[in-house]
Amino acid sequence: MTEQPFAGVYPAMCTPFHDDGSIDYESLRADAQRLEAAGVDGLVPMGSTGESATVSHDEHIEVIEAVIDAVDIPVIAGTGSNNTAEALSLSQRAADSGADALLLISPYYNKPEQQGFIEHYEAIADAVDLPQIVYNVPSRTGQNIEAETVAELAQHENIQGYKAAEGDMNQVSHIIEATQDEEFAVLSGNDGETLPILSMGATGCISVTANVEPERMGELVWAALDEDYEQAREVHHELGPLFRALFWETNPIPVKAAMEIRGYGPGHVRSPLTDLTEENYERLADLLAQYEEN
């Protein structure tokens, strides 16, 4: 297996908002620095967890720039869109801003055929000279990127990673098998699946839970990468209740509430998302208190 370009824990960052819905850049920068101090391997602003679908293009780039300016670790900028021209524009602007790599969600709503995925990703990879990660999350986009398509994309020198959030272990295994001779990393996109995916040859995760428990996620991932599976399993099961809790309601509603409970930033989300229900907020606060005790 060749050396992989991405390894470790990359929090899928939240975008903090003031009460009036404007972006809280002070909290954003402070959060980026908190995560850096916790030892994460890089940061991912403006992904699904960052509510990228609710920000303007200018806000999108301003968030990326704020994170880049705040830290000295790699920043993987979310720059995907449901149309190629828009994704290309955001990718070029993020590259000009100093992003280290790009995370590109597959075009949502359109439901392209597999050839459409190939043409979409190759157009961006041809135009923007940065490492790029293909992000597959059919539950949000409506269409799966098949393993054969990922294997073909992995042959492009700038397409260097795949974020696996399809929930299909057989497909993830197929992708790892098909790309093991390429400089290509597979990263878990579902925290509860991170350990089994790492055991198959993945190299890390783009994680929601790492916003709240970055040290524990780092312990899980690096124990597995060091083949200390006993320790990795212990942390995996320890974090299991939190993995599930952060998806009691649509992501990022629960994780933003968790951030607020921990004092890491405001919990507001932009419409059409709604705040965590009072019952789940109380349940989440009780669960987080247990992690602070241990």
JOWOTA-V251530 format. One record per pair of residues at least 6 apart in sequence whose C-alpha atoms are under 8 Angstrom apart, sorted by the first residue. I is the first residue (numbers start at 1). J is the second residue. Records with the same first field share a line. If there is no record, write none. Layout:
# JOWOTA-V251530
I = J ; J
This chain:
# JOWOTA-V251530
1 = 180 ; 181 ; 182
2 = 180 ; 181 ; 182 ; 183
3 = 183
4 = 183 ; 184 ; 185 ; 203
5 = 160 ; 161 ; 183 ; 184 ; 185
6 = 161 ; 185 ; 203 ; 204
7 = 41 ; 185 ; 203 ; 204 ; 205
8 = 40 ; 41 ; 203 ; 204 ; 205 ; 218 ; 221 ; 222
9 = 40 ; 41 ; 42 ; 204 ; 205 ; 206 ; 207 ; 210 ; 214 ; 217 ; 218 ; 221
10 = 40 ; 41 ; 42 ; 43 ; 44 ; 204 ; 205 ; 206 ; 207 ; 210
11 = 40 ; 42 ; 43 ; 44 ; 206 ; 207 ; 208 ; 209 ; 210 ; 211 ; 214
12 = 43 ; 44 ; 45 ; 46 ; 47 ; 48 ; 49 ; 50 ; 206 ; 207 ; 208 ; 210 ; 211
13 = 43 ; 44 ; 45 ; 46 ; 47 ; 49 ; 50 ; 208 ; 211
14 = 45 ; 46 ; 49 ; 50 ; 51 ; 211 ; 252 ; 256
15 = 23 ; 24 ; 28 ; 45 ; 46 ; 49 ; 50 ; 51 ; 63
16 = 23 ; 24 ; 25 ; 27 ; 28 ; 265 ; 266 ; 267 ; 268 ; 269
17 = 23 ; 24 ; 266 ; 267 ; 268 ; 269 ; 270
18 = 24 ; 266 ; 268
19 = 268
21 = 268 ; 269 ; 270
25 = 63 ; 66
27 = 264 ; 265
28 = 63 ; 66 ; 67 ; 265
29 = 66 ; 67 ; 70
30 = 70
31 = 264 ; 265
32 = 43 ; 67 ; 70 ; 71
33 = 70 ; 71
35 = 211 ; 214
36 = 42 ; 71 ; 73
38 = 214 ; 215
39 = 214 ; 215 ; 218
40 = 214 ; 215 ; 218
41 = 73 ; 74
42 = 73 ; 74 ; 75 ; 76
43 = 73 ; 74 ; 75 ; 76
44 = 75 ; 76 ; 77 ; 78 ; 103 ; 206
45 = 63 ; 64 ; 67 ; 75 ; 76 ; 77 ; 78
46 = 52 ; 60 ; 63 ; 64 ; 77 ; 78 ; 79
47 = 77 ; 78 ; 79 ; 103
48 = 251 ; 252
49 = 208 ; 251 ; 252
50 = 252
51 = 252 ; 270
52 = 60 ; 78
54 = 270 ; 271
57 = 90
61 = 90 ; 93 ; 94 ; 97
64 = 77 ; 94 ; 97 ; 99
65 = 94 ; 97 ; 98
67 = 75
68 = 75 ; 98 ; 99
74 = 99 ; 100 ; 101
75 = 99 ; 100 ; 101
76 = 99 ; 100 ; 101 ; 102 ; 103
77 = 94 ; 99 ; 100 ; 101 ; 102 ; 103
78 = 102 ; 103 ; 104 ; 105
79 = 87 ; 88 ; 90 ; 91 ; 94 ; 102 ; 103 ; 104 ; 105
80 = 87 ; 90 ; 91 ; 103 ; 104 ; 105 ; 106 ; 107
81 = 87 ; 104 ; 105 ; 106 ; 107 ; 108
82 = 106 ; 107 ; 108 ; 109 ; 110
83 = 107
84 = 107 ; 120 ; 123 ; 124
87 = 104 ; 124
88 = 123 ; 124 ; 127 ; 128
91 = 102 ; 124 ; 128
92 = 128
95 = 101 ; 128 ; 130
100 = 130 ; 131
101 = 130 ; 131 ; 132 ; 133
102 = 130 ; 131 ; 132 ; 133
103 = 132 ; 133 ; 134 ; 135
104 = 132 ; 133 ; 134 ; 135
105 = 134 ; 135 ; 136 ; 137
106 = 117 ; 134 ; 135 ; 136 ; 137 ; 141 ; 145
107 = 117 ; 141
108 = 140 ; 141 ; 142 ; 143
109 = 141 ; 142
111 = 141 ; 142 ; 143
112 = 143
114 = 145 ; 146 ; 149
117 = 145 ; 149
118 = 149 ; 152 ; 153
121 = 134 ; 153
122 = 153 ; 156
125 = 132 ; 156 ; 158 ; 159
126 = 158
129 = 158
130 = 158
131 = 158 ; 159 ; 160 ; 161
132 = 158 ; 159 ; 160 ; 161
133 = 159 ; 160 ; 161 ; 162 ; 163
134 = 150 ; 159 ; 161 ; 162 ; 163
135 = 162 ; 163 ; 164 ; 165
136 = 144 ; 145 ; 162 ; 163 ; 164 ; 165 ; 166
137 = 144 ; 164 ; 165 ; 166
138 = 144 ; 145 ; 165 ; 166
139 = 166
144 = 166
146 = 171
147 = 171 ; 172 ; 174 ; 175
148 = 175
150 = 162 ; 175
151 = 175 ; 178 ; 179
153 = 159
154 = 160 ; 161 ; 179 ; 182 ; 184
155 = 182
159 = 184
160 = 183 ; 184 ; 185
161 = 184 ; 185 ; 186 ; 187
162 = 184 ; 185 ; 186 ; 187
163 = 186 ; 187 ; 188 ; 189 ; 205 ; 206
164 = 172 ; 186 ; 187 ; 188 ; 189 ; 190
165 = 188 ; 189 ; 190
167 = 190 ; 193
169 = 197
172 = 197
173 = 197 ; 200
176 = 186 ; 200 ; 201 ; 202
185 = 202 ; 203
186 = 201 ; 202 ; 203 ; 204
187 = 202 ; 203 ; 204 ; 205 ; 206
188 = 194 ; 197 ; 198 ; 202 ; 204 ; 205 ; 206 ; 207
189 = 205 ; 206 ; 207
190 = 205 ; 206 ; 207
191 = 205 ; 207 ; 208 ; 209 ; 243
192 = 236 ; 240 ; 243 ; 244
194 = 204 ; 205 ; 221
195 = 220 ; 221 ; 224 ; 232 ; 233 ; 236
198 = 204 ; 221 ; 224 ; 225
199 = 224
203 = 225
204 = 221
205 = 221
208 = 246 ; 255
209 = 217 ; 242 ; 243 ; 246 ; 255
210 = 216 ; 217 ; 218
211 = 255 ; 259
212 = 255 ; 258 ; 259 ; 262
216 = 235 ; 239
217 = 235
219 = 232 ; 235
220 = 231 ; 232 ; 233 ; 235 ; 236
221 = 232
223 = 229 ; 231 ; 232
224 = 231 ; 232
242 = 287 ; 288
245 = 254 ; 284
246 = 252 ; 253 ; 254 ; 255
247 = 254
248 = 254 ; 280
249 = 276
253 = 267 ; 269 ; 273 ; 274 ; 275 ; 276
254 = 276 ; 281
256 = 265 ; 266 ; 267 ; 268 ; 269
257 = 266 ; 267 ; 268 ; 275 ; 276 ; 281
258 = 267 ; 284 ; 285 ; 288
259 = 265 ; 266 ; 267
260 = 266 ; 267
261 = 285
267 = 275
268 = 275
269 = 275
